[in-house]
């Protein structure tokens, strides 16, 4: 199991633990799952934030 999948599962587990129903729970799980996915991608070295920052600098 790679860090991306582990981060996604961890984020989803935190989302389920933090919320217990309704639309707010859906949003919490979605956001925390996304954050877990991003953290896992970063740990795997597959998320290059410098490219995003460089693109933002080039627009100015």
Secondary structure, DSSP 8 states (H G I E B T S, - for coil): --HHHHHHHHHHHHHHHH--SHHHHHHHHHHHHHHHHHHHHHHHT---HHHHHHHHHHH-
